[in-house]
Amino acid sequence: MSEEEVETAESHRLDEFDVGTRIDVMTDGSLRLRFGLMPPSWFHSEGAFESFEEKLSGALGVEVEGLDKELFAISEPKPDTVERAKAWLLELRRSTERKR
């Protein structure tokens, strides 16, 4: 399904991350996770985002499809997927910053 086929019903900005990072809830109930930059500017480990799609899918417990480098689709999210995504991304950032 192309992004043009479905309109955004609700958008969750992730202020803790790069400008432009957000989770869009589409009118069909699917989600789009969009990053302003991939890997995010706060992540300074070479190659760590090569398997980001699989890591995100495992953390959220749902299938994630990489539409391009900065855009990921979740066609069948669970009721808590938005909150789980926010929490996981925040913890990923915190753990990355602790390692620097």
Backbone hydrogen bonds, N-H to C=O, Kabsch-Sander energy under -0.5 kcal/mol:
donor,donor_aa,acceptor,acceptor_aa,energy
5,E,2,S,-1.3
6,V,3,E,-0.9
9,A,25,V,-3.1
10,E,25,V,-1.9
12,H,23,I,-3.2
13,R,11,S,-0.6
14,L,21,T,-2.0
15,D,13,R,-0.8
17,F,14,L,-2.3
21,T,18,D,-2.1
22,R,34,R,-2.5
23,I,12,H,-2.4
24,D,22,R,-0.5
24,D,32,R,-3.1
25,V,10,E,-3.7
25,V,23,I,-0.5
26,M,24,D,-0.7
26,M,30,S,-3.0
27,T,7,E,-2.8
29,G,26,M,-2.3
31,L,74,I,-2.7
32,R,24,D,-2.1
33,L,72,F,-2.8
34,R,22,R,-2.9
34,R,32,R,-0.7
35,F,70,E,-2.9
43,F,40,P,-2.0
44,H,42,W,-0.6
46,E,44,H,-0.5
48,A,45,S,-1.4
50,E,47,G,-1.6
52,F,49,F,-1.2
55,K,51,S,-2.2
56,L,52,F,-3.0
57,S,53,E,-2.2
58,G,54,E,-2.4
59,A,55,K,-2.3
60,L,56,L,-2.1
61,G,57,S,-1.9
62,V,57,S,-1.0
65,E,73,A,-2.8
67,L,65,E,-0.7
67,L,71,L,-2.4
68,D,71,L,-1.7
71,L,68,D,-0.6
72,F,33,L,-2.3
73,A,65,E,-3.2
74,I,31,L,-2.5
81,T,78,K,-1.9
84,R,80,D,-2.6
85,A,81,T,-2.5
86,K,82,V,-2.3
87,A,83,E,-2.4
88,W,84,R,-2.6
89,L,85,A,-2.6
90,L,86,K,-2.2
91,E,87,A,-2.3
92,L,88,W,-2.6
93,R,89,L,-2.3
94,R,90,L,-2.6
95,S,91,E,-2.8
96,T,92,L,-2.0
97,E,93,R,-2.6
98,R,94,R,-1.9
99,K,95,S,-1.1
100,R,96,T,-0.6
100,R,97,E,-0.6
